[in-house]
Amino acid sequence: MGLADKINAIPGRIKSSTERAAQAAINPIDREVKAVLGVQGTPSKRSKPGEPPRRQIGTLQKGSGVRWTTQPHIRIVIYTTDIGMLLQNGTARIRPRPFEGPIRKRINPFILRIVQQSMEVR
């Protein structure tokens, strides 16, 4: 294998390494998403505007999670329910209960680890 062949193989090796790192991080990232959305609330202790929504019956927590895709490039996607989007953004009657920021803050170390591991091409 010549030098040009080795250089041409690098993008494929980086992609493979990134895919392995992303797959390994999905479950821990999913646990972090569930943790942000799993803070238990009560009828007397509900979330305040500006706070992530508190868990009442668990529908939002159960309907939210993480998946990853390689099309068109490697991405980690956090998904949620319709009510999750209403809580995130607010409505005319409900002030926002944003949870995207706290989730991003908690998963940033995992994303950084994926990037670092993908650069460790073997």
N, C-alpha and C positions, 0 to 999 in steps of 0.2 A: 504494500500500500504506500503510494507516494505521498508527498506533502500536500499536494492539491486534493487528493482523495480524503486525507485526514481533515483538512480545512472544510471541505464540502460536507463532511459527516457531522460537524459541530452543531448546526441547527437542529438536526434530528436528535442528537444526543441531549441537547438542552431541553427540547420539547419532552422527551421521554423522562428526563430527570424531573422536570416541572410537573408532569402528570403524576408521577409517583409521589412527589411531595404534596400535591393538592389532594390526592386520594387519601393520604395518611392524615391530613389535617381536617378532613370533612367532619368526622365525628366529634373531635374536640370543639370545632367551630360551632357545630350544631348545639352542643351542650351549652356554649356561651350564649347563643341566641335564646335558648329555652330558659337559661338562668335570668336574663334580663326581663323576659316576659313572664317569669314564674314567681315574682315577688307577690306573696299572698296578700290580698286585700280583704276587707270585711265591709259590710254595709256601712259601718261607721268610719272606716279608714280606707277610702277610695283614693285613687290617684288624683293629684292636683294638676291643673293646667301647667304644662311645661315639664312634667315628670313622665317617665314611661308608664304605660297603663299597668295597674295592679291586676293580679289574677283574681277573678271572681269564680268562674266555673271552668276555666281552662281551655275554652274554645280557641282563643287567639294563640295560646302557647302550643296547642296541638296542631293548629293549622299553619304554623310558621316553621321554617327550617332552612336548610342549606342544601344546595346541589352544585355540581360543577359540570362544566361543558368544555369541549375543545373546539366548538364551532362558533364563529369563525376563528377564534383563538381561545386560549385557556382562560376561563372566567369562573369565579365562584359567585353564585347567585343566591341571595337571601330572598326567600319568598314569604308571603304572608297572605292572610285572608282579606276579603273586601272590608270587613270591619277594621282590620289592622290598618289599612290605608286611610280609612276615615279617621281613626284615632291618631295616626301619624300626622296627617295634614290638617285635621279639624274640619268642621263644617260650619254652616251658619248658626247652628245651635250648640255645637260641641267645640270647645277650645282644644287646640292640639295637645296630644299626649305623645310627644315624639320619642321614639325608641331607636330610630336608626343611628343617631349619634352615639348613645351609650353602647349599642351593639358594635359599631365600628371601633370604638375605643377599646372594647374588650377583645376584639378579634385581630387588631393590628399586629400583635406579636406573632400570631399564627401566619398571617400574610407575609410578614417580614421573613419568617423562617422558611416559607415556601420559596420566596425569591432567593434567599441565601442558598438553600439546598439545590435549587435549579442551576445555580452558577457553579456548583461543585461537579463539573462534568468529569465523568470517569472515562 
